[in-house]
Amino acid sequence: MYQMPLPSHIKNLTPQASVDLINQHRKELGNNLVFLGHHYQRDDVIQFADFQGDSLKLSQLAAQQTEAKYIVFCGVHFMAESADILTSDDQAVFLPDMTAGCSMADMADLDQVEMAWEDLSQHFPNMSKVIPVTYVNSSAEIKAFTGRNNGICVTSSNCRFIFESVWENDPEATILFLPDEHLGRNTAYEMGVPLDQMPLYDPFAEMGGITDEQYKNSKVILWKGFCSVHAEFNVEQIQEAREKDPDVNVIVHPECGFDVVQAADASGSTAKIVQLIENAEEGSKWVVGTEINLVKRLAQRLEDKHIQVRSLSGKACPCVTMYRIDLPHLTWIIDNIAKHFKDPENTKLYNQIRVPDEIKEQARLSLDRMMMITQAATSAT
């Protein structure tokens, strides 16, 4: 994605001048503008967020802000795409820096996935028995592929609900899980699926590097993809944390590797991590295997409850692509939007995320199926 250089009048602003300019434009725009801030976003950006959350929650919230003409998504590219898919044609979604991508989403492109689908068709005579299930951390094209092949999107919060729904509908179905191998493996294993029934499809290997026998016995075919942030955590870090303090609680995100999740006391989505620690006993101690900005904000927020929170890793584990959205880029995009609001005829908008209508329609199918299944599962409990 091309990102135009920032103009000098924005680059030369002091941090405080940037803050003042953003706040000025927010007053001018009023309800026409909504800021969405992902949990992993840096502090100098998240301070402006009208809503904070994970990618899908923020996209759903964006769709609910029907008065908002301009939606600024402080996250990464696939998140802004999801917001554009779920919002109306009268709303425009913007990403402050177009280079804010996601390495995991990039690990499964459409050509690769279509080739994999062709490989699978040689081993499954009835392809209606193969259900693509796609993590929300994927491109709009992959969500559209999933939608048109009767598949479903998932988040880390509802992945189990979706797997259960697939197998309740057809106990003999095989799931093709994209693009994060770890979330798929950890979820299925928790449900009792043996590891030897979850072969790993490598898009760079012949037939995905999977044998005929493995295809035959598979319940979940995992795509070879991962989150670079959560790959930083390991079992040795957990052992070291417990050696330093036997009373510590270890919680990790299910995007972490299988061994890490098995060694931890608990695992869960970003929302589950936040909820569990916020509701923990006063004085409890936690080490967390997820992105550092979320961990730091949790630690600060819970100081009054004397709940100790720190990162599982001894080094910072930021989402480096999310970090590309900074105060200067945010200032620039808001300044551009404010000028367009005042003079739309003579102002060109930059960094608007537009998903083509055909892709949007097909991707929406996978998201709608997910939300229908999740709503039914949560209302039943």
C-alpha positions in Angstrom: 0.0 0.0 0.0 1.4 3.4 -1.0 1.4 6.1 1.7 2.0 9.6 0.5 4.7 11.6 2.5 3.3 13.9 5.2 3.2 17.6 4.2 5.7 19.8 6.0 3.0 21.8 7.8 2.0 18.6 9.6 5.5 17.1 10.1 6.7 20.3 11.8 3.9 20.5 14.4 4.9 19.8 18.0 3.0 17.0 19.7 0.9 19.5 21.7 0.1 21.4 18.5 -1.1 18.2 16.9 -3.3 17.4 19.8 -4.8 20.9 19.8 -5.5 20.7 16.0 -7.2 17.3 16.3 -9.4 18.5 19.2 -10.3 21.6 17.2 -11.3 19.6 14.2 -13.3 17.2 16.4 -15.4 20.1 17.7 -15.9 21.3 14.1 -17.0 17.9 12.8 -19.0 16.8 15.8 -21.1 13.6 15.2 -19.8 13.5 11.6 -16.6 12.0 12.9 -15.9 8.8 14.8 -12.5 7.6 16.1 -12.0 3.8 16.5 -8.9 2.6 18.4 -7.7 -0.9 18.5 -6.4 -2.2 21.9 -2.9 -2.5 20.5 -2.7 1.1 19.4 -0.1 3.5 21.0 -1.1 5.8 23.8 -0.8 9.1 21.9 -3.3 7.8 19.4 -5.7 5.8 21.6 -6.3 8.9 23.7 -8.7 10.2 21.0 -10.7 7.0 20.5 -14.4 7.3 20.9 -14.4 3.5 21.1 -11.7 0.9 22.0 -11.8 -2.8 21.3 -10.8 -5.6 19.0 -11.1 -5.4 15.3 -14.6 -6.9 14.8 -16.1 -5.1 17.8 -14.9 -1.8 16.4 -16.2 -2.5 13.0 -19.6 -3.4 14.4 -19.6 -0.2 16.5 -18.7 1.8 13.3 -21.8 0.4 11.6 -23.9 1.6 14.6 -22.7 5.2 14.3 -25.2 6.0 11.6 -24.7 9.8 12.0 -20.9 9.5 11.3 -19.9 10.4 7.8 -16.2 9.9 8.5 -14.8 6.9 10.4 -11.1 6.9 11.3 -9.9 3.4 12.1 -6.7 3.4 14.1 -5.7 -0.1 13.5 -4.4 -2.0 10.5 -5.6 -2.5 6.9 -7.8 -5.6 7.3 -9.6 -3.9 10.2 -10.5 -0.9 8.1 -11.7 -3.2 5.4 -14.0 -5.0 7.8 -15.4 -1.6 8.9 -16.0 -0.6 5.2 -17.8 -4.0 4.6 -20.1 -3.5 7.6 -20.9 0.3 7.2 -23.2 1.9 4.8 -22.4 3.5 1.5 -22.9 6.9 3.0 -20.0 6.4 5.4 -16.3 6.6 4.5 -13.6 4.7 6.4 -10.0 6.0 6.7 -6.7 4.5 7.7 -4.2 7.1 8.9 -1.2 5.2 7.4 -1.8 2.9 4.4 1.3 0.9 5.3 -0.3 -0.3 8.5 -0.8 -3.9 7.4 -0.8 -7.3 9.1 1.9 -9.9 8.5 -0.6 -12.7 9.4 -3.2 -11.5 6.9 -0.4 -11.2 4.3 0.4 -14.9 4.8 -2.7 -16.0 2.9 -3.4 -14.3 -0.4 -6.2 -15.2 -2.8 -4.1 -17.0 -5.4 -2.6 -19.2 -2.7 -5.9 -20.0 -1.2 -7.6 -20.9 -4.5 -4.6 -23.2 -5.3 -5.1 -24.9 -1.9 -8.8 -25.3 -2.6 -7.9 -27.0 -5.9 -5.5 -29.3 -4.0 -8.2 -30.2 -1.5 -10.7 -31.0 -4.3 -8.4 -33.8 -5.4 -8.7 -35.4 -1.9 -12.3 -34.6 -1.1 -14.8 -35.9 -3.8 -17.5 -33.9 -2.1 -16.2 -30.4 -1.5 -19.4 -29.4 0.4 -17.8 -31.4 3.2 -14.9 -28.9 3.4 -15.8 -25.7 5.2 -13.5 -22.7 5.0 -13.3 -20.9 8.3 -11.4 -17.6 8.2 -10.0 -15.6 11.1 -11.1 -12.0 11.0 -7.4 -11.1 10.7 -7.5 -11.7 7.0 -8.0 -9.6 3.8 -11.4 -8.8 2.4 -10.6 -11.0 -0.5 -10.1 -14.0 1.8 -13.3 -13.2 3.6 -15.0 -13.1 0.2 -13.5 -16.5 -0.8 -14.9 -17.8 2.5 -18.3 -16.3 1.9 -18.8 -17.6 -1.6 -17.7 -21.2 -0.5 -20.3 -21.4 2.3 -17.7 -20.6 4.9 -17.7 -18.5 8.1 -15.5 -15.8 9.6 -14.4 -16.1 13.2 -12.7 -14.1 16.0 -10.6 -15.4 18.8 -13.7 -15.0 21.1 -16.1 -17.1 19.1 -13.9 -19.6 17.2 -15.2 -22.5 19.3 -18.8 -21.5 18.7 -18.1 -21.6 14.9 -16.3 -25.0 15.0 -19.1 -26.5 17.1 -21.7 -25.2 14.6 -19.8 -26.6 11.6 -19.6 -30.1 13.2 -23.2 -30.0 14.6 -24.4 -29.4 11.1 -22.1 -32.1 9.6 -20.1 -34.3 12.0 -18.0 -35.5 9.0 -17.0 -32.0 7.8 -13.4 -30.9 7.5 -12.5 -27.3 8.3 -10.0 -25.4 6.3 -8.8 -22.8 8.8 -7.2 -19.6 7.6 -4.7 -17.9 8.1 -3.5 -18.4 11.7 -2.5 -22.0 12.5 -2.3 -21.4 16.2 -5.8 -20.2 16.9 -7.2 -23.1 14.8 -5.0 -25.7 16.5 -5.5 -24.4 20.1 -9.3 -24.2 19.6 -9.8 -27.6 18.0 -7.5 -29.3 20.6 -9.5 -27.8 23.4 -12.5 -29.4 21.8 -10.9 -32.8 21.8 -9.5 -33.0 18.2 -6.2 -34.9 18.3 -3.1 -33.1 16.8 -2.7 -35.8 14.2 -6.0 -34.8 12.7 -4.9 -31.3 12.2 -2.3 -31.3 9.3 -0.6 -28.1 8.4 -1.0 -26.8 4.9 2.1 -25.1 3.5 1.2 -23.0 0.4 4.8 -23.2 -0.8 4.9 -27.1 -0.8 3.5 -29.5 -3.3 -0.1 -30.5 -2.2 0.6 -28.3 0.8 3.1 -30.8 2.2 0.2 -33.0 3.4 0.1 -36.7 2.6 -2.9 -38.6 1.2 -3.4 -40.3 4.6 -3.3 -37.0 6.4 -5.9 -35.5 4.2 -8.1 -38.6 4.7 -7.9 -38.4 8.5 -8.1 -34.6 8.9 -10.8 -32.7 10.9 -9.0 -29.4 10.6 -6.6 -28.4 7.9 -4.5 -25.5 9.3 -3.0 -22.8 7.1 0.7 -22.1 7.7 0.4 -18.6 9.1 1.0 -16.8 12.4 1.1 -13.5 14.3 4.6 -12.1 14.6 3.8 -10.5 18.0 2.5 -13.7 19.6 5.3 -15.8 18.1 7.6 -13.9 20.5 6.3 -15.8 23.6 7.7 -19.2 24.6 7.5 -21.8 27.4 10.8 -20.8 28.8 9.4 -17.3 29.6 6.5 -19.0 31.5 8.9 -21.2 33.5 11.0 -18.2 34.4 8.0 -16.2 35.5 6.9 -19.0 37.8 10.4 -19.5 39.2 10.5 -15.8 40.1 7.0 -15.9 41.7 5.1 -19.2 42.2 1.9 -17.2 42.8 1.8 -15.6 39.4 -1.0 -16.2 37.0 -0.1 -16.7 33.3 -2.6 -15.9 30.6 -1.9 -15.8 26.9 -3.7 -15.1 23.6 -4.7 -18.2 21.6 -2.5 -16.9 18.7 0.4 -18.1 20.7 2.0 -21.4 19.9 0.5 -24.7 21.1 3.1 -25.4 23.7 2.8 -21.9 25.2 -1.0 -22.2 25.5 -0.7 -25.6 27.1 1.8 -24.3 29.6 -0.2 -21.2 30.6 -2.8 -21.1 33.3 -5.4 -19.7 30.9 -5.8 -18.4 27.3 -8.3 -16.2 25.7 -9.1 -13.4 23.3 -8.1 -9.8 24.0 -11.6 -9.2 25.5 -11.3 -12.3 27.7 -7.8 -11.3 29.0 -9.1 -7.8 29.9 -12.2 -9.2 31.6 -10.4 -11.9 33.5 -7.7 -9.6 34.9 -10.1 -6.7 35.6 -12.3 -9.0 37.7 -9.3 -10.7 39.5 -8.8 -10.6 43.2 -7.1 -7.6 44.6 -3.4 -8.2 45.0 -3.2 -10.9 42.4 -0.3 -11.1 40.0 -0.4 -11.6 36.2 1.9 -12.0 33.3 0.3 -11.7 30.0 1.3 -13.0 26.6 -0.1 -10.4 24.2 0.8 -7.0 22.7 2.6 -4.6 25.0 0.3 -1.6 24.7 -2.7 -3.5 26.0 -0.6 -4.9 28.9 0.7 -1.5 29.9 -2.7 0.1 29.9 -4.1 -2.8 32.0 -1.3 -2.4 34.5 -1.9 1.3 34.8 -5.7 0.9 35.1 -5.5 -1.7 37.9 -2.9 -0.1 40.1 -5.6 1.1 42.5 -6.7 -2.5 43.0 -3.1 -3.5 43.6 -3.3 -6.0 40.7 0.1 -6.5 39.2 0.2 -6.9 35.4 3.3 -7.3 33.2 4.3 -8.7 29.9 5.3 -12.4 29.7 8.2 -11.3 27.5 11.2 -9.5 29.0 11.2 -7.2 25.9 8.6 -5.0 24.3 6.3 -6.9 22.0 4.5 -4.2 20.0 2.5 -4.7 16.8 5.1 -2.9 14.6 2.6 -2.3 11.7 0.0 -0.9 14.1 2.8 1.4 15.4 2.9 3.0 11.9 -0.2 4.9 12.9 1.2 7.7 15.0 0.2 11.2 16.0 1.5 13.0 12.9 -0.4 10.6 10.5 -3.5 10.9 12.6 -3.3 14.7 12.6 -2.8 14.7 8.8 -5.9 12.5 8.1 -8.1 14.5 10.5 -6.9 17.8 8.9 -7.7 16.4 5.5 -11.2 15.3 6.6 -11.9 18.6 8.2 -11.0 20.5 5.0 -13.3 18.1 3.0 -16.1 18.7 5.4 -15.9 22.4 4.8 -15.3 22.3 1.1 -16.0 18.9 -0.4 -16.0 20.1 -4.0 -12.4 21.3 -3.9 -10.8 18.8 -1.4 -9.5 15.4 -2.3 -9.8 12.8 0.5 -6.8 10.6 1.2 -6.5 7.1 2.6 -10.1 6.1 2.2 -10.5 2.3 2.4 -12.9 1.1 -0.4 -13.7 -2.6 -0.7 -15.1 -3.4 -4.2 -18.8 -4.1 -4.1 -18.6 -7.7 -5.3 -15.9 -8.5 -2.7 -17.8 -6.6 0.0 -21.0 -8.6 -0.7 -19.3 -12.0 -0.5 -17.2 -11.1 2.5 -20.3 -9.8 4.3 -21.8 -13.4 3.9 -19.0 -14.9 6.0 -19.3 -12.1 8.6 -23.1 -12.4 8.8 -22.9 -16.2 9.2 -20.5 -15.7 12.1 -22.7 -13.1 13.8 -25.8 -15.3 13.4 -24.1 -18.4 14.9 -22.5 -16.4 17.7 -25.7 -14.7 18.7 -27.5 -18.0 18.8 -24.7 -19.6 20.8 -24.5 -16.8 23.4 -28.3 -16.5 23.8 -28.5 -20.3 24.4 -26.0 -19.9 27.3 
